[in-house]
């Protein structure tokens, strides 16, 4: 028995993305350490601002191609990737986080002299 006509079925799929300002995918490439490190500084900032992130552990003796691609000059961690764009160096990352996600608490002073000291 054959069919004289075919039916077209459409399915609507909805994705819900939790947003906080312009929150999208944030990945943190770093090293794990219990002591204060530049990676830990960035982790604390992300947590204070309430920004969800994915942590990617980097083996400093065997650096991945992605780390070398995202930070080709210094080849160091931490590096965050936000919307596919890499930001390196912990203090620069903190400034980026503070300026991009303006929700409280403020991480750095507004005064440039105070921020530098």
C-alpha positions, -999 to 999 in steps of 0.1 A, spaced: 0 0 0 15 33 -10 8 69 1 -6 93 -24 10 123 -6 36 130 20 32 152 51 57 178 61 63 180 98 80 210 114 95 210 148 102 242 167 132 240 191 138 267 216 171 272 234 171 293 266 203 310 274 208 325 309 221 360 305 238 384 328 245 415 308 262 401 277 269 367 291 278 340 267 305 314 266 335 321 288 363 296 289 393 300 313 425 283 304 447 280 335 465 259 360 451 245 392 468 256 424 457 260 460 479 291 464 473 325 449 482 325 412 472 347 382 447 319 372 432 320 407 429 358 405 408 355 374 387 326 388 378 348 419 369 377 397 345 355 376 329 341 407 325 375 423 307 388 392 286 357 390 299 348 355 296 311 347 327 297 330 343 265 318 378 258 333 403 242 310 433 228 328 466 235 310 496 213 313 525 238 313 550 212 302 529 201 273 509 232 261 480 226 238 477 239 203 447 260 215 467 277 242 495 285 217 469 298 193 451 320 219 483 334 234 511 329 208 534 357 221 537 348 258 523 312 257 512 316 293 481 313 314 456 326 323 437 332 291 400 337 288 380 332 257 348 352 255 327 349 224 356 333 206 380 361 214 411 355 236 422 379 263 455 372 280 474 384 311 455 384 344 453 422 351 441 428 315 415 401 320 403 417 352 399 451 335 380 434 307 357 416 331 351 448 351 343 468 320 323 442 301 301 430 331 293 462 349 273 445 377 286 449 412 310 444 428 336 466 411 369 447 409 392 477 403 392 513 413 380 539 388 410 562 393 439 552 370 465 560 396 449 539 423 444 511 397 481 512 389 492 509 425 
